[in-house]
Amino acid sequence: MHRRAVLASALAVGTAAATGLRPASAQAALPVVDMELLLLAAQINPVQQGTPIWPGAGESVRLVEQALADRGLLRARYVDGHFGTASIDAYAQWQKSLGHSGLAANGLPGVASLTTLGSGRFTLSRVVRPGSRVSWRGYPFNTRTVDMLLEAERLCGLTFAVDQGSYSPGTDPTSAGTHDGGGTADLDADALTRAQRTSALVALRSVGFAAWLRTPAQHPAWPYHLHVVAGNDTDLARPAQQQIGQYYLGRNGLSGQGPDDGPQVEKLTWEQYLRNRG
C-alpha cells in the first residue's frame, strides 16, 4: 500500500477510536428474524384472544411489523410483537405489491418476500421452505408435506391411503377451504382400528402436523378420516392457517372450536422435529 494511503487509514482508525465511532467494517450486524417463530406467531396470534406475544417471537415479529409500517402498510399501533389479523393483512398487501397473488399473497411470510422486506434492515435465520409441488399417490402436495407424511408412516408402521391432497380448491366444499393451499391432507381411516387411528395421530402430530380424526358424527358427508395440516407451511390457505392456531391453543379445528379430542403430544414444527431427531 502507498505510504500516504497507510497514513490515511491509520488516521481514520485513530479518529474513530478517539470519537467512539467504529469503522463501517466493524459496525454491528443486522438484527435477525427467526422465520420459524415468526410463522408460528402468524398462525397462532390471529385466533387468540387479546394481543399476547408468542414466546420467543416478539422481536422477530416487531422487526417485520416495523418494516411494514415504514412502508405505510401497517398502522404504528400494531407494531407490538403480536402478528394478528392486521399484520397478516398488511403482509398480504406487501406480497401483492411485489406482484404476487393467490397463495403467494396469503399473508404468511415466505422467504422471497421476507428477504426483500428485510433488505438493509434484518437477516433471516431458521428459514422455512415448502419445497416444490409434486404428485404423491395420485394427489398434489409439496415435498415438505410428503416428507412429513413418509416419516409419520415410518413411526406408526402404517401406509396412508390419501382421500384428499393439497392445492385442491373446490374439490370438497365440506373442507371449508382448508385444502385450497399446501400442507393439508385427508387420510382414509375407515379401515383402521381404533388403536391404529391413535397410533397414526400420534405419529402425525409428532412430526409437525395438526391432526384430528374426523367422523360422520361431526359431518354426515364425512367418512372416518384423518385431517392433517402441516404447521409452518408457507403455502397454507387462510382456513388452514387458523386450524394450526387452534391446534396450538388446544382446540379441535372445527367451526365450533371445541376442545382438542386427539392424543396429546409435544407440539413441534417439522424443522424442530428434525433437529431433535439429530
C-alpha positions as CSV (number, residue, x, y, z in Angstrom):
1,M,0.0,0.0,0.0
2,H,1.2,3.5,-0.8
3,R,2.7,5.4,2.3
4,R,0.0,8.1,2.1
5,A,-2.8,5.5,2.0
6,V,-1.3,3.8,5.0
7,L,-1.2,7.1,6.9
8,A,-4.8,8.0,5.9
9,S,-6.0,4.6,7.1
10,A,-4.2,4.9,10.4
11,L,-5.6,8.4,10.9
12,A,-9.2,7.2,10.2
13,V,-8.8,4.4,12.7
14,G,-7.3,6.8,15.3
15,T,-10.1,9.3,14.8
16,A,-12.7,6.6,15.1
17,A,-11.2,5.4,18.4
18,A,-11.0,9.0,19.7
19,T,-14.6,9.8,18.9
20,G,-16.1,6.4,19.9
21,L,-17.2,5.6,16.4
22,R,-16.5,2.4,14.6
23,P,-15.3,2.0,11.0
24,A,-18.1,0.7,8.7
25,S,-16.4,-2.8,8.5
26,A,-16.8,-3.1,12.3
27,Q,-20.4,-2.0,12.6
28,A,-22.9,-4.3,14.3
29,A,-24.6,-6.9,12.2
30,L,-28.2,-6.5,11.2
31,P,-30.8,-7.9,13.6
32,V,-32.1,-11.4,12.9
33,V,-35.7,-12.5,12.2
34,D,-36.3,-16.2,13.3
35,M,-38.6,-17.3,10.5
36,E,-39.8,-20.4,12.3
37,L,-41.0,-18.4,15.3
38,L,-42.4,-15.6,13.0
39,L,-44.5,-18.1,11.1
40,L,-45.8,-19.7,14.3
41,A,-46.9,-16.3,15.6
42,A,-48.6,-15.6,12.3
43,Q,-50.7,-18.7,12.6
44,I,-51.4,-18.6,16.3
45,N,-51.8,-14.9,17.1
46,P,-54.8,-14.3,14.8
47,V,-57.0,-16.8,16.6
48,Q,-56.0,-15.8,20.2
49,Q,-58.0,-13.5,22.5
50,G,-56.3,-10.2,23.1
51,T,-52.8,-9.5,21.9
52,P,-50.4,-11.9,23.6
53,I,-46.9,-12.3,22.2
54,W,-45.9,-15.9,21.2
55,P,-43.0,-17.0,23.4
56,G,-39.7,-16.1,21.8
57,A,-41.3,-14.5,18.7
58,G,-41.8,-10.9,19.8
59,E,-38.6,-9.3,18.5
60,S,-38.8,-11.1,15.1
61,V,-42.4,-10.0,14.7
62,R,-41.7,-6.4,15.7
63,L,-38.9,-6.2,13.1
64,V,-41.3,-7.3,10.4
65,E,-44.2,-5.2,11.6
66,Q,-41.9,-2.1,11.7
67,A,-40.8,-2.7,8.2
68,L,-44.4,-2.9,7.1
69,A,-45.3,0.2,9.0
70,D,-42.4,2.1,7.4
71,R,-43.9,1.3,4.0
72,G,-47.3,2.6,5.0
73,L,-48.9,-0.9,5.1
74,L,-49.5,-1.2,8.9
75,R,-50.5,1.4,11.5
76,A,-47.9,2.1,14.1
77,R,-50.1,0.9,16.9
78,Y,-49.9,-2.6,15.5
79,V,-46.1,-2.7,15.8
80,D,-46.4,-4.7,19.0
81,G,-44.9,-8.1,18.5
82,H,-48.3,-9.7,18.1
83,F,-48.8,-10.9,14.5
84,G,-52.5,-10.6,14.5
85,T,-55.1,-10.2,11.7
86,A,-53.9,-6.6,10.9
87,S,-50.3,-7.8,10.5
88,I,-51.4,-10.7,8.3
89,D,-53.5,-8.4,6.1
90,A,-50.6,-5.9,5.9
91,Y,-48.2,-8.6,4.9
92,A,-50.6,-9.8,2.2
93,Q,-50.6,-6.3,0.8
94,W,-46.8,-6.3,0.8
95,Q,-46.8,-9.6,-1.1
96,K,-49.3,-8.2,-3.6
97,S,-47.1,-5.0,-4.0
98,L,-44.4,-7.4,-5.2
99,G,-46.7,-8.8,-7.9
100,H,-47.7,-11.9,-6.0
101,S,-51.2,-13.3,-6.0
102,G,-53.1,-16.3,-4.7
103,L,-51.2,-18.4,-2.2
104,A,-48.1,-16.3,-2.7
105,A,-50.2,-13.4,-1.2
106,N,-51.7,-15.4,1.7
107,G,-50.3,-13.2,4.4
108,L,-47.8,-15.8,5.7
109,P,-44.2,-14.5,5.3
110,G,-42.4,-16.5,2.6
111,V,-38.6,-16.5,2.0
112,A,-38.6,-14.3,-1.1
113,S,-41.0,-11.6,0.2
114,L,-39.4,-11.6,3.6
115,T,-35.9,-11.3,2.2
116,T,-37.0,-8.3,0.1
117,L,-38.8,-6.7,3.1
118,G,-35.7,-7.1,5.3
119,S,-33.1,-5.7,2.8
120,G,-30.8,-3.5,4.8
121,R,-33.0,-4.0,7.9
122,F,-32.7,-7.6,9.1
123,T,-31.4,-11.0,8.1
124,L,-33.2,-14.4,8.4
125,S,-32.4,-17.5,10.5
126,R,-34.2,-20.9,10.5
127,V,-35.6,-20.4,7.1
128,V,-38.6,-22.5,6.1
129,R,-39.5,-23.5,2.6
130,P,-42.4,-25.7,1.5
131,G,-40.5,-27.2,-1.4
132,S,-41.7,-27.9,-4.9
133,R,-45.1,-29.2,-5.9
134,V,-45.3,-32.9,-6.7
135,S,-47.9,-35.6,-7.2
136,W,-47.8,-38.3,-4.4
137,R,-50.1,-41.3,-4.5
138,G,-52.1,-39.5,-7.2
139,Y,-52.7,-36.3,-5.3
140,P,-51.0,-32.8,-5.3
141,F,-48.7,-32.0,-2.4
142,N,-45.4,-30.2,-1.8
143,T,-42.2,-32.0,-0.9
144,R,-42.1,-30.8,2.7
145,T,-45.6,-32.3,3.3
146,V,-44.7,-35.6,1.6
147,D,-41.5,-35.9,3.7
148,M,-43.6,-35.4,6.9
149,L,-46.1,-38.0,5.8
150,L,-43.4,-40.5,5.0
151,E,-41.8,-40.0,8.4
152,A,-45.1,-40.4,10.1
153,E,-45.7,-43.7,8.3
154,R,-42.3,-44.9,9.4
155,L,-43.1,-44.0,13.0
156,C,-46.5,-45.7,13.2
157,G,-45.8,-48.6,10.7
158,L,-48.8,-47.8,8.5
159,T,-49.2,-46.8,4.9
160,F,-51.6,-44.0,4.4
161,A,-54.3,-44.0,1.8
162,V,-55.0,-40.5,0.6
163,D,-58.6,-39.2,0.3
164,Q,-57.7,-35.6,-0.5
165,G,-54.4,-33.8,-1.0
166,S,-53.3,-30.2,-1.0
167,Y,-53.7,-27.4,-3.7
168,S,-57.3,-28.6,-4.3
169,P,-59.6,-25.6,-4.3
170,G,-63.3,-26.5,-4.7
171,T,-62.7,-30.3,-4.6
172,D,-64.7,-30.8,-1.4
173,P,-67.0,-27.9,-0.1
174,T,-67.2,-29.6,3.3
175,S,-63.5,-28.9,3.8
176,A,-64.2,-25.2,4.1
177,G,-61.2,-24.1,2.0
178,T,-58.6,-25.8,4.1
179,H,-57.3,-27.8,1.1
180,D,-57.0,-24.8,-1.2
181,G,-53.3,-24.4,-0.3
182,G,-50.4,-26.5,0.6
183,G,-49.7,-28.6,3.8
184,T,-53.0,-30.4,4.0
185,A,-54.2,-34.0,3.5
186,D,-57.2,-36.2,4.4
187,L,-56.1,-39.8,5.1
188,D,-58.5,-42.7,5.0
189,A,-59.3,-44.1,8.4
190,D,-62.3,-46.3,7.7
191,A,-60.3,-49.5,7.6
192,L,-58.1,-48.6,10.6
193,T,-58.7,-50.0,14.1
194,R,-59.1,-47.6,17.0
195,A,-55.6,-48.4,18.1
196,Q,-54.2,-47.8,14.6
197,R,-56.0,-44.4,14.4
198,T,-54.5,-43.3,17.6
199,S,-51.0,-44.5,16.6
200,A,-51.3,-42.7,13.3
201,L,-52.4,-39.5,15.0
202,V,-49.6,-39.6,17.5
203,A,-47.1,-40.1,14.7
204,L,-48.6,-37.3,12.5
205,R,-48.6,-34.9,15.4
206,S,-45.1,-35.8,16.4
207,V,-43.7,-34.7,13.1
208,G,-45.4,-31.4,13.0
209,F,-49.0,-31.9,11.8
210,A,-52.1,-30.6,13.4
211,A,-54.0,-33.9,13.1
212,W,-57.5,-34.9,14.1
213,L,-59.9,-37.8,13.5
214,R,-62.9,-36.7,11.6
215,T,-66.1,-38.7,11.9
216,P,-69.6,-39.0,10.3
217,A,-71.0,-37.7,13.7
218,Q,-69.2,-34.4,13.0
219,H,-70.5,-34.1,9.5
220,P,-72.8,-36.6,7.7
221,A,-70.8,-36.3,4.5
222,W,-67.6,-37.3,6.1
223,P,-66.3,-40.9,6.3
224,Y,-63.8,-41.6,9.0
225,H,-60.6,-39.9,8.0
226,L,-57.5,-38.2,9.5
227,H,-57.4,-34.5,8.7
228,V,-53.9,-33.1,8.8
229,V,-52.4,-29.7,8.4
230,A,-48.6,-29.1,8.3
231,G,-47.6,-26.3,10.7
232,N,-45.4,-23.5,9.3
233,D,-46.1,-24.4,5.7
234,T,-45.9,-21.0,4.0
235,D,-48.5,-22.2,1.3
236,L,-51.3,-22.7,3.8
237,A,-54.7,-21.2,2.8
238,R,-56.2,-18.9,5.5
239,P,-58.6,-21.5,6.9
240,A,-55.7,-24.0,7.3
241,Q,-53.6,-21.3,9.0
242,Q,-56.4,-20.8,11.5
243,Q,-56.5,-24.6,12.2
244,I,-52.8,-24.6,13.1
245,G,-53.5,-21.8,15.6
246,Q,-56.5,-23.6,17.0
247,Y,-54.4,-26.8,17.4
248,Y,-51.7,-24.9,19.3
249,L,-54.4,-23.5,21.5
250,G,-55.9,-26.9,22.3
251,R,-58.9,-26.8,20.0
252,N,-60.3,-29.3,17.5
253,G,-60.1,-27.2,14.4
254,L,-63.8,-27.2,13.7
255,S,-66.1,-24.2,13.5
256,G,-67.4,-24.8,17.0
257,Q,-63.9,-24.5,18.4
258,G,-64.4,-27.4,20.8
259,P,-61.5,-28.9,22.8
260,D,-58.9,-31.0,21.1
261,D,-60.0,-34.6,21.2
262,G,-56.8,-36.1,19.9
263,P,-53.8,-37.7,21.6
264,Q,-51.6,-35.2,23.4
265,V,-48.0,-35.0,22.2
266,E,-45.4,-32.2,22.3
267,K,-46.3,-29.6,19.6
268,L,-43.4,-29.3,17.2
269,T,-42.8,-28.0,13.7
270,W,-41.2,-30.3,11.2
271,E,-37.9,-28.4,11.4
272,Q,-38.0,-28.8,15.2
273,Y,-38.6,-32.5,14.9
274,L,-35.7,-32.9,12.5
275,R,-33.3,-31.0,14.9
276,N,-34.5,-33.1,17.8
277,R,-34.0,-36.3,15.9
278,G,-30.5,-35.3,15.0
